[in-house]
């Protein structure tokens, strides 16, 4: 049984912690445009990029580059896009056994990035939607042997619920990033030890719970601890012991029961492309906590990871290693 991860004071440091990612593989396409398109409008793109992606793959690659030992499940189809998956895992140093093949299309997505680096995107889950409880149960021993289990919502509820059930039964902590957003089933939220959401997702939680919060969509840095504190308290009451709300250029807020809110400022960088910044942040937070670092230190590493990604085009190659994180921190100190 794995030891519980502290989210407070430093505990014994763990080198190369084992993370399990219930993931998603998506062939990610992105177009760089002067501004985001309006309904019915066609725009000329300045650049177009196709790369291996998906929130699950991004979390796995991000954690691996930071030194964690990473395992997990990623679903692909049997179409031509699936051929991008195995080479991507090999380049990232991830085990090929993470891939599970289904008949049908591989997940794919399209994003638009404007001149300021802001983005919008849509993802078709493809094979990711077919990953279910049976595939998760087949990986139960690998889940139970990890230090931290991560999941996001490019896969279905059955897979997430079963993964978290197995993890918590083995004493393994869990991290949920409910993106693309849907309101988590109560049993999933109850089994999520760590909840990470951005301002848009937090606003959607607020709407679902009938709580007044910033709308999350009118710009980065929406609101402060007072604006989000009521929602965080409501979410903490439903299961998690740590709720982190990321606010883009406004940094991040971390809420725990019985502790003052922690505010992590964003690093001041010039954003070229914000796609993947949240995944990089979550990977950095997960690795920091799994290593036994105190929450403030883990949040700082997470913020640095997100800042590294926005400074480059694309996500896969932009996800930083420790040297890149250290260089950014040193350059902005």
N, C-alpha and C positions, 0 to 999 in steps of 0.2 A: 504494500500500500504506500502511495506517495505521500510525502510530507506536505502539510498545508503551506502555502506561500504567504508570507507576511505582506501586508500593505501599509505597515507603519514603520517601526524601527528596523534597522539593519539586522539581519540574521546571518548565519554562516553563508558565505558566498558559494555559489554553485557554478562551476565552469561548464560550458557547453550544455546547458539545460535541455532536456528533451521536451519538445513541443509537438502536439498532434493537431493538425489543421483539418477540420471537416471543410473541404474547400470547394472551389469551382474553377473550371478551366474555361476561358472565353477567348476567342480570337478577337482582339481589341483593335478596332479601326478608329482613327481620330483625324479630324480635319481642322486645320488652323485657318480661321477666318477673321476678318476685321471686327465683326460683331456677331453676336448670336442671331440666328435667323428668326424671322417672324413667320407666322403661319402662312403657308402657301408661297413662300419666297425661296428662290434659288440664289445661292451665293457662289462666287468664285473662291476657291480655297488656295491659300498660299503654300500649304504643305499638306501631305497626306501620309499617315503612318499606319502600318499593320504590324502588330507584335503579339506575342503570347501574353495573355492577361487573365482577368477575372479576379475578384476580390480574394478568393481562396489562394490562387497561385501567388498573387501579390503578397499576401500575408506570409506564405511559406518561404518565398524567395527573400523577402525582407528579413525574416527571422534568421534564415540560414546565413545571409551575408553578415549578420551581426554576431555570428558564432554559435547559434543554437543548433542542436541536433534536431532535425525536423522530419516527421513522418506525417501521414495523413491519407485522405481519400480525395481524389479528383476524378470527375466523370468526363469522358469524351465519347463522341459518336463514332460512326464508321464511314464518315464522309471525308473528302480531301482535307478539310480543315484540321481533322484529328492528327494529321501527320506533323503538325507544328508542336505537339505536346511533348513527345519523348525527347527530342533534341533540346527543348527549353528546360526540362528537368535536368538533363545531363549538364547543360551549361551552368545551371544554378547549384549543382551539387546535391540535388534531391533524388531520393530513391525512385527508380522506375516503378516499383511496386505500388506507389501511390495511385497510379492510373487504373481506372476501371472502365472498360469499354462496353457501351450499349449500342444496339442498332438504332440508327437515326442520326439527326444532325448534332454537330458539336455546338456548344454555346458560342454566341457571337454578339458583339456590341459595337455601337457607333457613338462617338463623342464629338462635340464641337468645342474648340478652344478659341476665345476671342483675344483681341490685342492686349488686354489686361491680364490674361492668364486664367480668367474665369471660364467655367465649362458647364455644359449640360450633356447628358448622355442617356442612352436607352440600351438595355441588354435583353437579348432573347436567351433564356436559360438552356434550351436544347437538352443535351444529355444530363445536365446538372439536375433537372427536375425529376429524373428517373432514379437518382441516388436515394435509397430508402433504408428502412430499418434493417433489412436482411443483410445488406452490404456492410452496414455499421456493425452488426453483431459479429460478422466474420472477422472484424478487426478489433474485437473487444480486448484481447490481450495487449495489443499495441496501445490502445487508448488508456487502459489501466496502468500501463508502465510509464506513462508520461508525467511530466511535472505540471503541465498546463495544457488545457484543450481549448482551441479557438474555433468558433463557428460564425458564419455570416448567413445572409438570407438569399444568396443566389442558389441555395438548395432548399428542399422542402422541409416542412415542419416535422414530419415523421423522422427524417434522418437526424435533425438537430436534437429533437427530444430524446431519441434513443442514445445518441452520443453523450449527451449531458447526463442521462440516467446512469450509464455505465461509468462515466468519469466520477460522478459524485459518490456512487456506491463504492468506488475504489479509493475515495479520499482525495481525488484529483480536482483541483480548482478549474473553473470554466470561465471563458470570456466570450461574450456575445456582442457582435456588431450587427444590429438588425437593419442591414442595408443590402439591397434596395428595401425601403421601409415597408413593413406590415406590422400590425400590432402583434407582439409575440403571444402565443398561447400562454395562459397562466402557468402551466406546468413547466414551460421552457423558461419563463422569467424567474420562477421560483428556484430553478436549478442553476441559474446564471449567477456566478459569484461576482463577476466584473461585467459591467455594461458600459459600452463605449458608443456614443451617438454624436453626430454633428448637430448644428443648430437647426437645420431643416428637419432632421429626424426627431430631435427633442420637441420641436414645435408640433410635429404630428402626434407625438405621445401626448402632449398637452391637450390637443384637440380631442383625442380619443378619451382622455380622462376628464374632459370638461374643465380644464384648469387654465387660467389666463397666463400666457407666456408670450415672449416676443415671437413674431411670426417666422423668424428664422430665414426669411427669403429676401429681405431688403438690403442685405449687405453683410460683410464680415464683421465679426465682433459684436453680434447682437446681444445686448444686455450684459449685466454683471451678475455676481453671486445672488443679489437680492431678487433679480428677475427670474432666475432659474431654481432658486432654493426650494420653493414649494413643490415643484415638479420632482426635483431630485429626492426630496423627502418621501413623496408618494411612491417613487420607483424603489427606493431602498426598503420601504415597507412591504414590497411585493417579492423580495428575495435577495437581490444583490447586496453585497456589503460595500461595494465601491461603484459609484456612478461617475463617469467622466464625460463631460460635454465639451466638444471641440468647437471653437468659434472662429476658425480661419485666422485672419490677421489679428483677431482679438485674443488669440491664445487658447487656453483650455482651463476648465474648472473641474476640480475633483471633489466629490462629496462622499463622506463616510458618516455613519451614525456615531454621535458622541465626539466628533472631531471638528475643528474649524475647517471651513472650505479652503482648499489649496488653489491658488491662481497661478498658472504657468504662462508667462508671457510668450508670445510668438517671437521667433528670431526675425530680425529685420533683414529681409532679402528681397531681391527683385524677382517677382514671380513670372516665369515664362509659360508654365503649364501646371495647373492645379490638379489635374487628373492623378489619382493615386496617392495624393498627400495624406488622406485619411488612413489608407491602408498602411503607409509607411509609419505614421504615428502609432497606429495600433500595434504593429509589429515591434516597434521600439519599446512601447510600454510593456508588452507581453514579455519580451526578453529581459528587460530590466527587472521586472517583478520575479520572473522565474529564476533569475540569478541571485535573488535575495536582496536586491538593492532597495533602499527606502523609497517610499512613494515619490517624494519630491525629486529625487535623483532620477527615478524611472520616467517621470513626466518630462524632465528636461531632456533626457535622451530621446524620448518620443517626439518632442517638439523639434529637436534637431534633425531627426530622420525625416519628418514632414517637410522641413525647410530645405533639406538637400534635394528632395524630389522636385519641388516646384521650381528649382533653379535650372532644370533641364527639360528638354522635350521628351515626351514618352514616359513610361513607367518602368518597364522591365530593366533597362540598363541604368535607370536613374536611382533605383533603390540602393541606398548607401551601405558600405561596409564600415567597420569601426574607424578606419583611417579617415574616411570622408566625413564622418560625424565629428571626429576630433578636430579636423581641419576647420570645419564650419564653426564649431564652438570657439576655437582659438581665434578665428578671424573676426568674430563678433563680440568677443569679450571686452 
